[in-house]
Amino acid sequence: MTCEEGWGTHDKTDLLKIKRFTPDEFFTLKKDWASLLQRSDADPLFLSWEWMYNWWHVYGGGARDELLLLGVYDDAQLVCLAPLYINTTKIKRCITTRRVEFLGTRSSGASGFRTEYLQFICDKDATEQPIEMALSHVEDEVPFDVIRLADLVTSSPTYTVVQRLANEAGYYTRDPDVSQTYGIPCGGRFAEYLDNLGKNSRLQLYNRRKLLAKLGKVTCTRVDHTNFEQTLDELSDFHQDRWQAHISYASHKLFVKRLIDSNAVEVSGVKVFLDTTMIGCTFDLLCGDRCYNFQSGFLDNVDKKISTGTLVFGYAIESCFSDPRVKYYDLMAGEGKNSDYKARLASPGSRFESIEVIGSPVLRYVYSLKDRVTHVLSRRTSRVTRRETKRITRRDSAASVGIGSSQRK
């Protein structure tokens, strides 16, 4: 790790104290963590103690993982938590790399459900100084090669401070991966939601139920804590059929069980049957007044006029509107296989960027070279595509002129 100037402002944080928690102290932090989370703008599920602690025990804590959980105190009050860990891995089996990452994420290897809405958990009344102090501690006390902050909320103070300090200190930062979340407010009536959809979206989401009913008996059942394991197995089968790739949900099941035992979530979702055949299902988690959609799966070949996936989502959305506990159905980030269906069905929510701050001089050289080559190739591809598009346009224009002339003759 090298940089010409340190990032952070130690002289402004003399009244603040920082503590690095041990794995044993992680367990005892539950009450203070919950109190800080309530005083923050952080996501109540993904940045809860229950999510982070159980993720660490199911997916982290191995020989190559080192907990880097930092707390910043103003006097005796916890005002900021940086939920991080260090993952030691090899790039191309030759370059050993120490990566600082958010708990809940992993740049390589199994990490379970995607953990989103990430940031440092900060008291809403605090300034940016606790975030600066936590980052300064990472720079001064933790040997690292890369800081990789995945799915960082771009509207958060954490994002602002990381970008500013990295630029000021002269670190090389890689172009981020960008994701957009979508969600549906469920405080009104389902009928009103349908009225606000486009004609085709409303047809595929709801009106095609009439056609489905002509094909057989349609029933809809709920997913809950008693059948979620079977549901995940069924989703694995759907995924295999659609993507030709097997997914094992064994660790996911263990993780969800731990969340349920911690009273952090309730399992939700729907299963839609045509006669005795399940044609689609969703797997959701309910936390507070927010329902998070984690997985969905469906059969492709029910009927050529029916978009089964959209129709199944229609039942899931209606279920959220009918549940008085749910105020927001979060479809989260990610796109469909063939279309960005979330943009048609829901409103834009938060935006994420996955930032990489490169500390290692070797990796700085390797990544900067790789990024330059990628940029050059991308520009060349774009130029070729533009030339080909112009060529096809000229050819089509010439053909249309010829057709028109023969018709006039």
Secondary structure as UniProt FT lines:
FT   HELIX           10..12
FT   TURN            14..15
FT   STRAND          16..21
FT   HELIX           23..28
FT   HELIX           30..38
FT   TURN            44..47
FT   HELIX           49..59
FT   TURN            63..64
FT   STRAND          65..74
FT   TURN            75..76
FT   STRAND          77..91
FT   TURN            92..94
FT   STRAND          95..102
FT   TURN            103..104
FT   STRAND          121..122
FT   TURN            124..125
FT   HELIX           129..141
FT   STRAND          146..153
FT   TURN            154..155
FT   HELIX           157..169
FT   STRAND          172..185
FT   HELIX           190..195
FT   HELIX           199..202
FT   HELIX           203..207
FT   HELIX           209..215
FT   STRAND          218..222
FT   TURN            225..227
FT   HELIX           228..243
FT   HELIX           250..261
FT   TURN            262..263
FT   STRAND          266..268
FT   STRAND          270..274
FT   TURN            275..276
FT   STRAND          277..287
FT   TURN            288..289
FT   STRAND          290..298
FT   TURN            304..305
FT   HELIX           308..322
FT   TURN            324..325
FT   STRAND          328..332
FT   HELIX           341..345
FT   STRAND          347..358
FT   HELIX           361..408
//
